Amino acid sequence: GLSAVAPDAFPAPGGTAPTWAVVLLLVLRTGYSVVAGFAAARIARGTQWAVQVAIGLLLLTGIVVQVGAWDQLPVWYHLTFLAAIVPAAAFGARRAAETS
């Protein structure tokens, strides 16, 4: 969807995306982890193991996707994204617990 809005920001494979576009991707994808943690906590209704399973699946999926896209984005993006998954999803889960 972002490539339709800003086609120059996300070049074809092998091209280099500008830093602002990569940072935007990082912010959006971290936000998705927050939402996923929130949704998992709401659906699980206080069952902590379900939230932990959801976070584990997010991390596993994130690793697979980042390995597949390793040559398309800078290394700092991959490492920052993977490091943010667990705390972002846990934050979302805590917010769900606070608002229920």
Phi and psi restraints in degrees (range 20) as a CNS / XPLOR table:
assign (resid 1 and name C) (resid 2 and name N)
       (resid 2 and name CA) (resid 2 and name C) 1.0 -66.2 20.0 2
assign (resid 2 and name N) (resid 2 and name CA)
       (resid 2 and name C) (resid 3 and name N) 1.0 -33.8 20.0 2
assign (resid 2 and name C) (resid 3 and name N)
       (resid 3 and name CA) (resid 3 and name C) 1.0 -68.5 20.0 2
assign (resid 3 and name N) (resid 3 and name CA)
       (resid 3 and name C) (resid 4 and name N) 1.0 -24.8 20.0 2
assign (resid 3 and name C) (resid 4 and name N)
       (resid 4 and name CA) (resid 4 and name C) 1.0 -74.5 20.0 2
assign (resid 4 and name N) (resid 4 and name CA)
       (resid 4 and name C) (resid 5 and name N) 1.0 -34.8 20.0 2
assign (resid 4 and name C) (resid 5 and name N)
       (resid 5 and name CA) (resid 5 and name C) 1.0 -77.7 20.0 2
assign (resid 5 and name N) (resid 5 and name CA)
       (resid 5 and name C) (resid 6 and name N) 1.0 -40.3 20.0 2
assign (resid 5 and name C) (resid 6 and name N)
       (resid 6 and name CA) (resid 6 and name C) 1.0 -132.1 20.0 2
assign (resid 6 and name N) (resid 6 and name CA)
       (resid 6 and name C) (resid 7 and name N) 1.0 77.1 20.0 2
assign (resid 6 and name C) (resid 7 and name N)
       (resid 7 and name CA) (resid 7 and name C) 1.0 -61.9 20.0 2
assign (resid 7 and name N) (resid 7 and name CA)
       (resid 7 and name C) (resid 8 and name N) 1.0 -28.6 20.0 2
assign (resid 7 and name C) (resid 8 and name N)
       (resid 8 and name CA) (resid 8 and name C) 1.0 -77.1 20.0 2
assign (resid 8 and name N) (resid 8 and name CA)
       (resid 8 and name C) (resid 9 and name N) 1.0 -18.3 20.0 2
assign (resid 8 and name C) (resid 9 and name N)
       (resid 9 and name CA) (resid 9 and name C) 1.0 -76.4 20.0 2
assign (resid 9 and name N) (resid 9 and name CA)
       (resid 9 and name C) (resid 10 and name N) 1.0 -28.4 20.0 2
assign (resid 9 and name C) (resid 10 and name N)
       (resid 10 and name CA) (resid 10 and name C) 1.0 -124.0 20.0 2
assign (resid 10 and name N) (resid 10 and name CA)
       (resid 10 and name C) (resid 11 and name N) 1.0 87.9 20.0 2
assign (resid 10 and name C) (resid 11 and name N)
       (resid 11 and name CA) (resid 11 and name C) 1.0 -70.1 20.0 2
assign (resid 11 and name N) (resid 11 and name CA)
       (resid 11 and name C) (resid 12 and name N) 1.0 171.6 20.0 2
assign (resid 11 and name C) (resid 12 and name N)
       (resid 12 and name CA) (resid 12 and name C) 1.0 -61.7 20.0 2
assign (resid 12 and name N) (resid 12 and name CA)
       (resid 12 and name C) (resid 13 and name N) 1.0 159.8 20.0 2
assign (resid 12 and name C) (resid 13 and name N)
       (resid 13 and name CA) (resid 13 and name C) 1.0 -50.0 20.0 2
assign (resid 13 and name N) (resid 13 and name CA)
       (resid 13 and name C) (resid 14 and name N) 1.0 135.8 20.0 2
assign (resid 13 and name C) (resid 14 and name N)
       (resid 14 and name CA) (resid 14 and name C) 1.0 98.6 20.0 2
assign (resid 14 and name N) (resid 14 and name CA)
       (resid 14 and name C) (resid 15 and name N) 1.0 -17.8 20.0 2
assign (resid 14 and name C) (resid 15 and name N)
       (resid 15 and name CA) (resid 15 and name C) 1.0 -85.5 20.0 2
assign (resid 15 and name N) (resid 15 and name CA)
       (resid 15 and name C) (resid 16 and name N) 1.0 174.9 20.0 2
assign (resid 15 and name C) (resid 16 and name N)
       (resid 16 and name CA) (resid 16 and name C) 1.0 -114.8 20.0 2
assign (resid 16 and name N) (resid 16 and name CA)
       (resid 16 and name C) (resid 17 and name N) 1.0 126.5 20.0 2
assign (resid 16 and name C) (resid 17 and name N)
       (resid 17 and name CA) (resid 17 and name C) 1.0 -84.4 20.0 2
assign (resid 17 and name N) (resid 17 and name CA)
       (resid 17 and name C) (resid 18 and name N) 1.0 145.1 20.0 2
assign (resid 17 and name C) (resid 18 and name N)
       (resid 18 and name CA) (resid 18 and name C) 1.0 -66.2 20.0 2
assign (resid 18 and name N) (resid 18 and name CA)
       (resid 18 and name C) (resid 19 and name N) 1.0 155.1 20.0 2
assign (resid 18 and name C) (resid 19 and name N)
       (resid 19 and name CA) (resid 19 and name C) 1.0 -58.0 20.0 2
assign (resid 19 and name N) (resid 19 and name CA)
       (resid 19 and name C) (resid 20 and name N) 1.0 -40.0 20.0 2
assign (resid 19 and name C) (resid 20 and name N)
       (resid 20 and name CA) (resid 20 and name C) 1.0 -61.2 20.0 2
assign (resid 20 and name N) (resid 20 and name CA)
       (resid 20 and name C) (resid 21 and name N) 1.0 -35.8 20.0 2
assign (resid 20 and name C) (resid 21 and name N)
       (resid 21 and name CA) (resid 21 and name C) 1.0 -70.7 20.0 2
assign (resid 21 and name N) (resid 21 and name CA)
       (resid 21 and name C) (resid 22 and name N) 1.0 -38.0 20.0 2
assign (resid 21 and name C) (resid 22 and name N)
       (resid 22 and name CA) (resid 22 and name C) 1.0 -68.6 20.0 2
assign (resid 22 and name N) (resid 22 and name CA)
       (resid 22 and name C) (resid 23 and name N) 1.0 -40.5 20.0 2
assign (resid 22 and name C) (resid 23 and name N)
       (resid 23 and name CA) (resid 23 and name C) 1.0 -63.9 20.0 2
assign (resid 23 and name N) (resid 23 and name CA)
       (resid 23 and name C) (resid 24 and name N) 1.0 -40.9 20.0 2
assign (resid 23 and name C) (resid 24 and name N)
       (resid 24 and name CA) (resid 24 and name C) 1.0 -60.4 20.0 2
assign (resid 24 and name N) (resid 24 and name CA)
       (resid 24 and name C) (resid 25 and name N) 1.0 -44.0 20.0 2
assign (resid 24 and name C) (resid 25 and name N)
       (resid 25 and name CA) (resid 25 and name C) 1.0 -58.7 20.0 2
assign (resid 25 and name N) (resid 25 and name CA)
       (resid 25 and name C) (resid 26 and name N) 1.0 -43.8 20.0 2
assign (resid 25 and name C) (resid 26 and name N)
       (resid 26 and name CA) (resid 26 and name C) 1.0 -62.3 20.0 2
assign (resid 26 and name N) (resid 26 and name CA)
       (resid 26 and name C) (resid 27 and name N) 1.0 -44.4 20.0 2
assign (resid 26 and name C) (resid 27 and name N)
       (resid 27 and name CA) (resid 27 and name C) 1.0 -64.3 20.0 2
assign (resid 27 and name N) (resid 27 and name CA)
       (resid 27 and name C) (resid 28 and name N) 1.0 -45.5 20.0 2
assign (resid 27 and name C) (resid 28 and name N)
       (resid 28 and name CA) (resid 28 and name C) 1.0 -63.9 20.0 2
assign (resid 28 and name N) (resid 28 and name CA)
       (resid 28 and name C) (resid 29 and name N) 1.0 -46.0 20.0 2
assign (resid 28 and name C) (resid 29 and name N)
       (resid 29 and name CA) (resid 29 and name C) 1.0 -69.8 20.0 2
assign (resid 29 and name N) (resid 29 and name CA)
       (resid 29 and name C) (resid 30 and name N) 1.0 -31.9 20.0 2
assign (resid 29 and name C) (resid 30 and name N)
       (resid 30 and name CA) (resid 30 and name C) 1.0 -67.4 20.0 2
assign (resid 30 and name N) (resid 30 and name CA)
       (resid 30 and name C) (resid 31 and name N) 1.0 -39.6 20.0 2
assign (resid 30 and name C) (resid 31 and name N)
       (resid 31 and name CA) (resid 31 and name C) 1.0 -60.9 20.0 2
assign (resid 31 and name N) (resid 31 and name CA)
       (resid 31 and name C) (resid 32 and name N) 1.0 -37.6 20.0 2
assign (resid 31 and name C) (resid 32 and name N)
       (resid 32 and name CA) (resid 32 and name C) 1.0 -63.2 20.0 2
assign (resid 32 and name N) (resid 32 and name CA)
       (resid 32 and name C) (resid 33 and name N) 1.0 -36.1 20.0 2
assign (resid 32 and name C) (resid 33 and name N)
       (resid 33 and name CA) (resid 33 and name C) 1.0 -66.3 20.0 2
assign (resid 33 and name N) (resid 33 and name CA)
       (resid 33 and name C) (resid 34 and name N) 1.0 -38.6 20.0 2
assign (resid 33 and name C) (resid 34 and name N)
       (resid 34 and name CA) (resid 34 and name C) 1.0 -61.7 20.0 2
assign (resid 34 and name N) (resid 34 and name CA)
       (resid 34 and name C) (resid 35 and name N) 1.0 -46.9 20.0 2
assign (resid 34 and name C) (resid 35 and name N)
       (resid 35 and name CA) (resid 35 and name C) 1.0 -63.2 20.0 2
assign (resid 35 and name N) (resid 35 and name CA)
       (resid 35 and name C) (resid 36 and name N) 1.0 -40.3 20.0 2
assign (resid 35 and name C) (resid 36 and name N)
       (resid 36 and name CA) (resid 36 and name C) 1.0 -64.1 20.0 2
assign (resid 36 and name N) (resid 36 and name CA)
       (resid 36 and name C) (resid 37 and name N) 1.0 -42.0 20.0 2
assign (resid 36 and name C) (resid 37 and name N)
       (resid 37 and name CA) (resid 37 and name C) 1.0 -64.1 20.0 2
assign (resid 37 and name N) (resid 37 and name CA)
       (resid 37 and name C) (resid 38 and name N) 1.0 -40.9 20.0 2
assign (resid 37 and name C) (resid 38 and name N)
       (resid 38 and name CA) (resid 38 and name C) 1.0 -61.5 20.0 2
assign (resid 38 and name N) (resid 38 and name CA)
       (resid 38 and name C) (resid 39 and name N) 1.0 -48.5 20.0 2
assign (resid 38 and name C) (resid 39 and name N)
       (resid 39 and name CA) (resid 39 and name C) 1.0 -64.2 20.0 2
assign (resid 39 and name N) (resid 39 and name CA)
       (resid 39 and name C) (resid 40 and name N) 1.0 -41.5 20.0 2
assign (resid 39 and name C) (resid 40 and name N)
       (resid 40 and name CA) (resid 40 and name C) 1.0 -62.2 20.0 2
assign (resid 40 and name N) (resid 40 and name CA)
       (resid 40 and name C) (resid 41 and name N) 1.0 -41.9 20.0 2
assign (resid 40 and name C) (resid 41 and name N)
       (resid 41 and name CA) (resid 41 and name C) 1.0 -67.3 20.0 2
assign (resid 41 and name N) (resid 41 and name CA)
       (resid 41 and name C) (resid 42 and name N) 1.0 -38.7 20.0 2
assign (resid 41 and name C) (resid 42 and name N)
       (resid 42 and name CA) (resid 42 and name C) 1.0 -67.6 20.0 2
assign (resid 42 and name N) (resid 42 and name CA)
       (resid 42 and name C) (resid 43 and name N) 1.0 -44.0 20.0 2
assign (resid 42 and name C) (resid 43 and name N)
       (resid 43 and name CA) (resid 43 and name C) 1.0 -66.8 20.0 2
assign (resid 43 and name N) (resid 43 and name CA)
       (resid 43 and name C) (resid 44 and name N) 1.0 -40.6 20.0 2
assign (resid 43 and name C) (resid 44 and name N)
       (resid 44 and name CA) (resid 44 and name C) 1.0 -76.3 20.0 2
assign (resid 44 and name N) (resid 44 and name CA)
       (resid 44 and name C) (resid 45 and name N) 1.0 -15.2 20.0 2
assign (resid 44 and name C) (resid 45 and name N)
       (resid 45 and name CA) (resid 45 and name C) 1.0 50.2 20.0 2
assign (resid 45 and name N) (resid 45 and name CA)
       (resid 45 and name C) (resid 46 and name N) 1.0 56.6 20.0 2
assign (resid 45 and name C) (resid 46 and name N)
       (resid 46 and name CA) (resid 46 and name C) 1.0 88.9 20.0 2
assign (resid 46 and name N) (resid 46 and name CA)
       (resid 46 and name C) (resid 47 and name N) 1.0 -0.7 20.0 2
assign (resid 46 and name C) (resid 47 and name N)
       (resid 47 and name CA) (resid 47 and name C) 1.0 -83.1 20.0 2
assign (resid 47 and name N) (resid 47 and name CA)
       (resid 47 and name C) (resid 48 and name N) 1.0 106.3 20.0 2
assign (resid 47 and name C) (resid 48 and name N)
       (resid 48 and name CA) (resid 48 and name C) 1.0 -64.7 20.0 2
assign (resid 48 and name N) (resid 48 and name CA)
       (resid 48 and name C) (resid 49 and name N) 1.0 -35.8 20.0 2
assign (resid 48 and name C) (resid 49 and name N)
       (resid 49 and name CA) (resid 49 and name C) 1.0 -63.4 20.0 2
assign (resid 49 and name N) (resid 49 and name CA)
       (resid 49 and name C) (resid 50 and name N) 1.0 -33.6 20.0 2
assign (resid 49 and name C) (resid 50 and name N)
       (resid 50 and name CA) (resid 50 and name C) 1.0 -66.0 20.0 2
assign (resid 50 and name N) (resid 50 and name CA)
       (resid 50 and name C) (resid 51 and name N) 1.0 -38.8 20.0 2
assign (resid 50 and name C) (resid 51 and name N)
       (resid 51 and name CA) (resid 51 and name C) 1.0 -66.4 20.0 2
assign (resid 51 and name N) (resid 51 and name CA)
       (resid 51 and name C) (resid 52 and name N) 1.0 -41.4 20.0 2
assign (resid 51 and name C) (resid 52 and name N)
       (resid 52 and name CA) (resid 52 and name C) 1.0 -64.0 20.0 2
assign (resid 52 and name N) (resid 52 and name CA)
       (resid 52 and name C) (resid 53 and name N) 1.0 -38.6 20.0 2
assign (resid 52 and name C) (resid 53 and name N)
       (resid 53 and name CA) (resid 53 and name C) 1.0 -64.5 20.0 2
assign (resid 53 and name N) (resid 53 and name CA)
       (resid 53 and name C) (resid 54 and name N) 1.0 -43.8 20.0 2
assign (resid 53 and name C) (resid 54 and name N)
       (resid 54 and name CA) (resid 54 and name C) 1.0 -61.6 20.0 2
assign (resid 54 and name N) (resid 54 and name CA)
       (resid 54 and name C) (resid 55 and name N) 1.0 -42.9 20.0 2
assign (resid 54 and name C) (resid 55 and name N)
       (resid 55 and name CA) (resid 55 and name C) 1.0 -64.1 20.0 2
assign (resid 55 and name N) (resid 55 and name CA)
       (resid 55 and name C) (resid 56 and name N) 1.0 -41.5 20.0 2
assign (resid 55 and name C) (resid 56 and name N)
       (resid 56 and name CA) (resid 56 and name C) 1.0 -61.2 20.0 2
assign (resid 56 and name N) (resid 56 and name CA)
       (resid 56 and name C) (resid 57 and name N) 1.0 -41.4 20.0 2
assign (resid 56 and name C) (resid 57 and name N)
       (resid 57 and name CA) (resid 57 and name C) 1.0 -66.0 20.0 2
assign (resid 57 and name N) (resid 57 and name CA)
       (resid 57 and name C) (resid 58 and name N) 1.0 -39.3 20.0 2
assign (resid 57 and name C) (resid 58 and name N)
       (resid 58 and name CA) (resid 58 and name C) 1.0 -60.6 20.0 2
assign (resid 58 and name N) (resid 58 and name CA)
       (resid 58 and name C) (resid 59 and name N) 1.0 -45.1 20.0 2
assign (resid 58 and name C) (resid 59 and name N)
       (resid 59 and name CA) (resid 59 and name C) 1.0 -65.8 20.0 2
assign (resid 59 and name N) (resid 59 and name CA)
       (resid 59 and name C) (resid 60 and name N) 1.0 -44.2 20.0 2
assign (resid 59 and name C) (resid 60 and name N)
       (resid 60 and name CA) (resid 60 and name C) 1.0 -61.7 20.0 2
assign (resid 60 and name N) (resid 60 and name CA)
       (resid 60 and name C) (resid 61 and name N) 1.0 -46.6 20.0 2
assign (resid 60 and name C) (resid 61 and name N)
       (resid 61 and name CA) (resid 61 and name C) 1.0 -62.3 20.0 2
assign (resid 61 and name N) (resid 61 and name CA)
       (resid 61 and name C) (resid 62 and name N) 1.0 -42.0 20.0 2
assign (resid 61 and name C) (resid 62 and name N)
       (resid 62 and name CA) (resid 62 and name C) 1.0 -60.4 20.0 2
assign (resid 62 and name N) (resid 62 and name CA)
       (resid 62 and name C) (resid 63 and name N) 1.0 -42.8 20.0 2
assign (resid 62 and name C) (resid 63 and name N)
       (resid 63 and name CA) (resid 63 and name C) 1.0 -62.6 20.0 2
assign (resid 63 and name N) (resid 63 and name CA)
       (resid 63 and name C) (resid 64 and name N) 1.0 -46.4 20.0 2
assign (resid 63 and name C) (resid 64 and name N)
       (resid 64 and name CA) (resid 64 and name C) 1.0 -60.8 20.0 2
assign (resid 64 and name N) (resid 64 and name CA)
       (resid 64 and name C) (resid 65 and name N) 1.0 -45.7 20.0 2
assign (resid 64 and name C) (resid 65 and name N)
       (resid 65 and name CA) (resid 65 and name C) 1.0 -65.8 20.0 2
assign (resid 65 and name N) (resid 65 and name CA)
       (resid 65 and name C) (resid 66 and name N) 1.0 -43.0 20.0 2
assign (resid 65 and name C) (resid 66 and name N)
       (resid 66 and name CA) (resid 66 and name C) 1.0 -67.6 20.0 2
assign (resid 66 and name N) (resid 66 and name CA)
       (resid 66 and name C) (resid 67 and name N) 1.0 -37.2 20.0 2
assign (resid 66 and name C) (resid 67 and name N)
       (resid 67 and name CA) (resid 67 and name C) 1.0 -63.8 20.0 2
assign (resid 67 and name N) (resid 67 and name CA)
       (resid 67 and name C) (resid 68 and name N) 1.0 -40.4 20.0 2
assign (resid 67 and name C) (resid 68 and name N)
       (resid 68 and name CA) (resid 68 and name C) 1.0 -67.4 20.0 2
assign (resid 68 and name N) (resid 68 and name CA)
       (resid 68 and name C) (resid 69 and name N) 1.0 -26.6 20.0 2
assign (resid 68 and name C) (resid 69 and name N)
       (resid 69 and name CA) (resid 69 and name C) 1.0 -108.4 20.0 2
assign (resid 69 and name N) (resid 69 and name CA)
       (resid 69 and name C) (resid 70 and name N) 1.0 18.7 20.0 2
assign (resid 69 and name C) (resid 70 and name N)
       (resid 70 and name CA) (resid 70 and name C) 1.0 -55.4 20.0 2
assign (resid 70 and name N) (resid 70 and name CA)
       (resid 70 and name C) (resid 71 and name N) 1.0 -39.7 20.0 2
assign (resid 70 and name C) (resid 71 and name N)
       (resid 71 and name CA) (resid 71 and name C) 1.0 -82.9 20.0 2
assign (resid 71 and name N) (resid 71 and name CA)
       (resid 71 and name C) (resid 72 and name N) 1.0 -7.9 20.0 2
assign (resid 71 and name C) (resid 72 and name N)
       (resid 72 and name CA) (resid 72 and name C) 1.0 -93.9 20.0 2
assign (resid 72 and name N) (resid 72 and name CA)
       (resid 72 and name C) (resid 73 and name N) 1.0 -19.8 20.0 2
assign (resid 72 and name C) (resid 73 and name N)
       (resid 73 and name CA) (resid 73 and name C) 1.0 -134.1 20.0 2
assign (resid 73 and name N) (resid 73 and name CA)
       (resid 73 and name C) (resid 74 and name N) 1.0 159.7 20.0 2
assign (resid 73 and name C) (resid 74 and name N)
       (resid 74 and name CA) (resid 74 and name C) 1.0 -66.1 20.0 2
assign (resid 74 and name N) (resid 74 and name CA)
       (resid 74 and name C) (resid 75 and name N) 1.0 153.0 20.0 2
assign (resid 74 and name C) (resid 75 and name N)
       (resid 75 and name CA) (resid 75 and name C) 1.0 -58.9 20.0 2
assign (resid 75 and name N) (resid 75 and name CA)
       (resid 75 and name C) (resid 76 and name N) 1.0 -39.1 20.0 2
assign (resid 75 and name C) (resid 76 and name N)
       (resid 76 and name CA) (resid 76 and name C) 1.0 -59.6 20.0 2
assign (resid 76 and name N) (resid 76 and name CA)
       (resid 76 and name C) (resid 77 and name N) 1.0 -33.3 20.0 2
assign (resid 76 and name C) (resid 77 and name N)
       (resid 77 and name CA) (resid 77 and name C) 1.0 -65.0 20.0 2
assign (resid 77 and name N) (resid 77 and name CA)
       (resid 77 and name C) (resid 78 and name N) 1.0 -50.3 20.0 2
assign (resid 77 and name C) (resid 78 and name N)
       (resid 78 and name CA) (resid 78 and name C) 1.0 -58.6 20.0 2
assign (resid 78 and name N) (resid 78 and name CA)
       (resid 78 and name C) (resid 79 and name N) 1.0 -47.3 20.0 2
assign (resid 78 and name C) (resid 79 and name N)
       (resid 79 and name CA) (resid 79 and name C) 1.0 -67.3 20.0 2
assign (resid 79 and name N) (resid 79 and name CA)
       (resid 79 and name C) (resid 80 and name N) 1.0 -41.2 20.0 2
assign (resid 79 and name C) (resid 80 and name N)
       (resid 80 and name CA) (resid 80 and name C) 1.0 -66.4 20.0 2
assign (resid 80 and name N) (resid 80 and name CA)
       (resid 80 and name C) (resid 81 and name N) 1.0 -43.0 20.0 2
assign (resid 80 and name C) (resid 81 and name N)
       (resid 81 and name CA) (resid 81 and name C) 1.0 -60.7 20.0 2
assign (resid 81 and name N) (resid 81 and name CA)
       (resid 81 and name C) (resid 82 and name N) 1.0 -48.2 20.0 2
assign (resid 81 and name C) (resid 82 and name N)
       (resid 82 and name CA) (resid 82 and name C) 1.0 -65.0 20.0 2
assign (resid 82 and name N) (resid 82 and name CA)
       (resid 82 and name C) (resid 83 and name N) 1.0 -37.1 20.0 2
assign (resid 82 and name C) (resid 83 and name N)
       (resid 83 and name CA) (resid 83 and name C) 1.0 -69.3 20.0 2
assign (resid 83 and name N) (resid 83 and name CA)
       (resid 83 and name C) (resid 84 and name N) 1.0 -25.1 20.0 2
assign (resid 83 and name C) (resid 84 and name N)
       (resid 84 and name CA) (resid 84 and name C) 1.0 -87.2 20.0 2
assign (resid 84 and name N) (resid 84 and name CA)
       (resid 84 and name C) (resid 85 and name N) 1.0 -17.4 20.0 2
assign (resid 84 and name C) (resid 85 and name N)
       (resid 85 and name CA) (resid 85 and name C) 1.0 -58.3 20.0 2
assign (resid 85 and name N) (resid 85 and name CA)
       (resid 85 and name C) (resid 86 and name N) 1.0 -53.9 20.0 2
assign (resid 85 and name C) (resid 86 and name N)
       (resid 86 and name CA) (resid 86 and name C) 1.0 -64.9 20.0 2
assign (resid 86 and name N) (resid 86 and name CA)
       (resid 86 and name C) (resid 87 and name N) 1.0 -50.8 20.0 2
assign (resid 86 and name C) (resid 87 and name N)
       (resid 87 and name CA) (resid 87 and name C) 1.0 -65.4 20.0 2
assign (resid 87 and name N) (resid 87 and name CA)
       (resid 87 and name C) (resid 88 and name N) 1.0 -33.6 20.0 2
assign (resid 87 and name C) (resid 88 and name N)
       (resid 88 and name CA) (resid 88 and name C) 1.0 -67.5 20.0 2
assign (resid 88 and name N) (resid 88 and name CA)
       (resid 88 and name C) (resid 89 and name N) 1.0 -45.5 20.0 2
assign (resid 88 and name C) (resid 89 and name N)
       (resid 89 and name CA) (resid 89 and name C) 1.0 -67.7 20.0 2
assign (resid 89 and name N) (resid 89 and name CA)
       (resid 89 and name C) (resid 90 and name N) 1.0 -38.4 20.0 2
assign (resid 89 and name C) (resid 90 and name N)
       (resid 90 and name CA) (resid 90 and name C) 1.0 -65.0 20.0 2
assign (resid 90 and name N) (resid 90 and name CA)
       (resid 90 and name C) (resid 91 and name N) 1.0 -38.2 20.0 2
assign (resid 90 and name C) (resid 91 and name N)
       (resid 91 and name CA) (resid 91 and name C) 1.0 -61.0 20.0 2
assign (resid 91 and name N) (resid 91 and name CA)
       (resid 91 and name C) (resid 92 and name N) 1.0 -45.7 20.0 2
assign (resid 91 and name C) (resid 92 and name N)
       (resid 92 and name CA) (resid 92 and name C) 1.0 -60.6 20.0 2
assign (resid 92 and name N) (resid 92 and name CA)
       (resid 92 and name C) (resid 93 and name N) 1.0 -40.5 20.0 2
assign (resid 92 and name C) (resid 93 and name N)
       (resid 93 and name CA) (resid 93 and name C) 1.0 -65.9 20.0 2
assign (resid 93 and name N) (resid 93 and name CA)
       (resid 93 and name C) (resid 94 and name N) 1.0 -40.3 20.0 2
assign (resid 93 and name C) (resid 94 and name N)
       (resid 94 and name CA) (resid 94 and name C) 1.0 -64.2 20.0 2
assign (resid 94 and name N) (resid 94 and name CA)
       (resid 94 and name C) (resid 95 and name N) 1.0 -40.0 20.0 2
assign (resid 94 and name C) (resid 95 and name N)
       (resid 95 and name CA) (resid 95 and name C) 1.0 -63.6 20.0 2
assign (resid 95 and name N) (resid 95 and name CA)
       (resid 95 and name C) (resid 96 and name N) 1.0 -38.7 20.0 2
assign (resid 95 and name C) (resid 96 and name N)
       (resid 96 and name CA) (resid 96 and name C) 1.0 -63.8 20.0 2
assign (resid 96 and name N) (resid 96 and name CA)
       (resid 96 and name C) (resid 97 and name N) 1.0 -40.5 20.0 2
assign (resid 96 and name C) (resid 97 and name N)
       (resid 97 and name CA) (resid 97 and name C) 1.0 -66.8 20.0 2
assign (resid 97 and name N) (resid 97 and name CA)
       (resid 97 and name C) (resid 98 and name N) 1.0 -35.8 20.0 2
assign (resid 97 and name C) (resid 98 and name N)
       (resid 98 and name CA) (resid 98 and name C) 1.0 -71.6 20.0 2
assign (resid 98 and name N) (resid 98 and name CA)
       (resid 98 and name C) (resid 99 and name N) 1.0 -29.2 20.0 2
assign (resid 98 and name C) (resid 99 and name N)
       (resid 99 and name CA) (resid 99 and name C) 1.0 -96.6 20.0 2
assign (resid 99 and name N) (resid 99 and name CA)
       (resid 99 and name C) (resid 100 and name N) 1.0 -0.4 20.0 2
